[in-house]
Amino acid sequence: MQLCLDGVSVEVTGRTLVGDLDLEVRSGEIVGLLGPNGSGKSTALRCVYRALRPTTGAVLLDGADLAGMALRESARSIAALTQESNSELDFTVAEVVALGRTPHLRGNQALSPRERELCEQAMEQADVAHLADRGVLSLSGGERQRVLIARALVQEPRVLVLDEPTNHLDVRHQVELLSFLRTSGLTVLVALHDLNLAASTCDRLAVLSGGSLVTTGRPTDVLTTELIRQVFGVEVAVVTHPRTGAPQLLYDLTATSAVYEGTRP
């Protein structure tokens, strides 16, 4: 399933958060959104999972404008893992994961045996099956994140929208999640702060700055010392991963420290 942001702009109280963004994610492709804080990554993702309506432009799913679809209809195709996923209600892990089936059910319809099996498989995949009867408020941040990943998977989406999905996860679970994305066959749009993980995971990268698209392309073409200096304001050396061939960044902490020294009063 193809996802396309066609001239998407978002303005809030006279301020442009995203301006005229054109971005295509081909079927089965993983595209990473990169950029510093406030660059517009989360705003763009909110337009895709319909927490925001673009001021101008459109988000297209296989050529159809999401704005013309019922929310339930689009939720059958698009699942999202957002940064704003806190809950004050102490549902069990199994109950939270089962909520992923909501777009496919009517009213208080009970889960079918197949859907219960889907929930169990998703919890196993996210390594939270052993927590099924625990209340989510008793979990660590990383455990909650994995529960929400399971909830998104049980939705059976064809498009995954992920906003900093590795937040709170330890190294093992970061690698397992991103490895799953590589083999899932899903169309994935993911915002990541870790540029090395993005380079290892994504087929293409799109870099935002100040709400505008700076460049898009393969990781080897996008992650250059010049671009990292221009967009992120840090000095790096770019090396090649000895096993995968993906570009990896080595940060020059001395040069970065000098920048902060220069900003002190």
N, C-alpha and C positions, 0 to 999 in steps of 0.2 A: 504494500500500500504506500503510495507516494504522498508526501507532505510538502506543501509549498506555502511560504509566506510571500505574498505578492504585494509589494509596496506598503507594508504594514508600518503605520505610525501610531504612537500613543502620546497624547497630550493630557496633562493633569494640571489644573489651575494655571494654565498658560505656559507651562513648562513642557518641553518635548523630551520624553523619556526614551523613546525609540523613534527614529526618523527614517521613513521610506526604506524599510528593510526588505530586501529581496533575498530569499534563501530557499533552496530546494533540497529536500532529503529524499533520495531515491529509495525505492522499495528494497528493504533488507539492508540498507546502509546505516552506518553509525556516523552521525555528524556531531562534533563537539563544539559547544559555544564557549569561547574563551574571552576574557577581558577583566580589567580591574573592577573593584567594587564600584557600583553605580554606573556601570557601562551599558546596562539595559538587558542583560542576559535573562534575569528572572522575569522582567516585564514582557519580553518576547515570548518566554515559555508560558506565561499566564494567558497570553492570547491564544496559544495552541490548546491548552486544556480548559479554556473558556471561563477563567476567573476574571478576565478583562475582555472588553470588546475593543478592537482597534478603532481609533479615531478615524483613520482612513486606511484603505487597503483591505485585504482579505486573507484569511487562512483557508487553504484549499486542501481537501482530502480526496485524492484521486480525482481532482478537478472540480469537486463539489464544494461550494462555500459552506463552511461550518455554521455561519450565521443563519443559514436556511434550514438547519437540522434541529430536531428536538434534542434536548440535552441527553436524554436517555439513549437516543440513537448514536450520537457521537461517542458517548461513554462506552458503548459496546466495542468501539474500535480503538479508542485512545485511553490509555491509563497513565496516571501521573503520580510521581513521587515528588512532593513539594517540600519546601523548607518550613512551611507553616503547618505542622501536623500534630500540634499539641492537643491533648484531650484531658478534660477534667473528670471524665467518666471512666470508672475502673472496669471496663470490659475485659473479659479474658482474651488472651491471644487468639484462641480459636474463633471467638466472636468477631474480633476485629478483622481477621483474615476473611471470614465468611461475608463481611460487608462488601468485599470485592465482587460478589455475585449480584449485587443490587440492581445494576442496569439490565440484568437478564431475567429478573423476577417481577412479579406483579403483586402489589399489596403485601400481605403477610405470608405469601407463598413459601412453603418450606423447601429447604434444599433437597434436591433429588440425590439418590445414592451416587450418581456420577459426580455431582457437584461437591458432595462431601469428600469424595476421593480426590477431586481437584484441589480442595483445601488442604488435605493431608499431604499431597504431593508438593504443593507450593511451600508448606511449612518445612518439609524435609529439605527442599531445594535451598531455602533461606536459612537453614540450620536453626529453626525455632520450634520444631516439633516437640522437643522435650519441655518447652515452655507453654504448651497449649492451654493448660488450666490455670496459668498464672495471670494475675491482673496486670494490665499494661503499665499501670502507675508504679508497680514495684520493680520494673525493669530498668536496666541501665540505658543510656542514650543509644549505644550501639545495638543493643537487643531490640529496642523499639524501632530503630531504623530497619532492621531485618524483618520485623513483623510487617512494617508498611511495604517493604519490597514484596513480601509474600502476598499481601492484599492486592497489590498491583498485578502480580502474575496470575492470580486466580481469576482476575477479570477477563482473561483470555484476550488481551488486546492484540491488535496488529501494529499499533504504534505505541511506543513508550516514550514519555516525556519525563526526564529526570533532572531535578535541580539539586546539584551537589549531593549525589546519592552516596558518596563515600564519607560524608560527614559522620563522625562518631564511630566509624567502623575501624577495627584493628586491621593490621596489614593483611592478615590471612583472608578476612572477609572482603576487604577491598579487592584483592586479586580474584577471589572466587566470583564476586559480582561482575567484575569487568570481563572476566573470562567467559562467564555465561552470556553476556551481551554479544561477544564475538561469535558465539555459536548458535544464538537463538533464532536467527533468521528474521527477527523483528526489525521494523523501521524505528530507529532510535535517534532522538534529539536530546543531548545531555549537556548540561552546564557543569564545567569542572574548573576548580582552581588549580589543581595539581597538573601542571603542564606536561610532566613526564608520563603520568598515567594517561592523559589525553592522547599523547603521541603514540602510546603503545596500544590504545584501544580503538581509536577513531579512524575511519576511512578518510574523512575530510575534517578540517577544522575551519571554523568561522570566527574571526576575531572582531569584537566590538569595542568601541571606545567612544564615550560621550553619546551613546545611543545610535551611533552610525557604524555601518560595516566597514572595517578597515581593509580586510582581505579574506579570501577563502581559498582553500586548496588542500592538497595533501600535506600531512605533517612535515615531510621533508622540505616542502616548498615554503611553508608558512613560518615554521619555528626557526627564524634566523636571529643572529645577534642584533641586527639592526632593528627588526620589528620588536623584539623583546625590550630593547632600550627605549624605542619610541613609545610603545603602548604601556609598558609596565614600569619603566624608569629604573631598571636594574641591569647590571652587566652580567653576561653569561658567556660561557664557552659551550658550543654545541658539539657533542660527540655522537658517535654511532653505537647503538647497543650491539654488543658482540654477537648476540644470538638472534635477535629479531631484525636488526637493521634499522630500527626506529630511532629517530633523533632523540637524544637525551640532553638535558640542560644541566650544566654545572654552574652553580651560582657563585659569583665573586662577592663574598660577604664584606671584604675590605672596601670595595668600591661602593657597595650599598650603604655601609656605615658612614662613608664620607658624605653621601647625599644627606643623611639624617643630621650629621654634624652641621652641615651648611644651613639647615633649616632652624636650628636652635637660636632662640633670641640671645 
